[in-house]
Amino acid sequence: MLFAFICTDKPDHLAVRMETRPDHLAYLKDLNSKGLLKFAGPFVDHDGKPNGTLAVIEAEDREQAEAIAASDPYAKTGLFAQVEIRAWNWVVNNPAAG
């Protein structure tokens, strides 16, 4: 099952994001190597600076999705003001659909 992570950074936490970014990217690379990461990237503000995250992962259930979200270095450092986890159905342009 696919889950979308819709994450909003805390205000004035760009420095935390940038300091933690290498660990976050390594975490995503590991998820990708396990076939769990479908896609990910930052939301940006009107100046083009990152201020949140959108990621879609594959997990057996919501409990596993929550564990994956909680293990992200961004979450561990307290970057996010809010994390919404929603089950998601990839219909259009899904490369797995052929």
N, C-alpha and C positions, 0 to 999 in steps of 0.2 A: 504494500500500500504506500502511496506517496503522501508526503506531508510537506506543506509550505511553512517555512519559518518567516514570519514578518516581524522584524526587530527594529525598534526605535532607540537610537542612542540618547543618553542623558544629555541635556544641554551642557555646552562647554566641556565636552569630553573628547574632543578631536585628538588631543595629545595622548590620551589613554588608547584610543583606537590606533594611532600611528605606532605607538610603542609596542602594542600587542600584535600588530599586523603580521609579523613574520611567524609567530606561533600559531595564529589563526589560519594563515595560509598553509602551514605544515599540517594542521589538523584537517583542513579540507582536502589536501592532497592525499592524506591517509584514507579518509572516507571515500575519495574517488577511486583509490587503488582497490578498495573492497567492493566497489560497484554500488555504493550507497548514495553518493552524491550525484544528482542529476544536473543541477546548475546552481550558481550562486553569484552574487554581486552586491555592491553597495547601492543604497539609495543616495541621492546627492541633493544638496540644497541649491538655492538659486545662484550661488557662487560656484557651484560644481564641487563643493567639498562633501565628503561622505558624512552621512548622518543617520545611517541605518543599514540594515541588511535584508536581502531577500535570498533565501536558499530553499531548494527543494531536495528532499532526501527520500530514499526508500527505506522503510522500516516494517518490521513484522506487525507492529501495533503501536498505539499511541504511547504506551509506556516506554517502548524502545526509542521512539521519536523524542520524547521528553528527555530521556537520558542522553541522547546525542546532542540535543540543544544545550543541556546543562553542562556538558563536557567541553563545549567550545571555549577556547581561551578568552574570547570577548566576554562571554557570560561569566566566566570565573573571575575576571577582573572587575566586574560590575559596570561594564560599559553601557548595558542596555537599561533603559527606563521601562521598557515593555517588550515582551516576547509573546507573540500570538502564534500558536501552532494549530494549523487547520489541515484536515484531510483534503486531498486535492486529486482531481482526475484530469490527467493530461490528455486532451482530445485532439487539438489542432497542432500540427507540426511536431508530433511526438516521434522521434527517430526510431523508437522501439516498435512503433506500429507498422513500419515498413512503408 
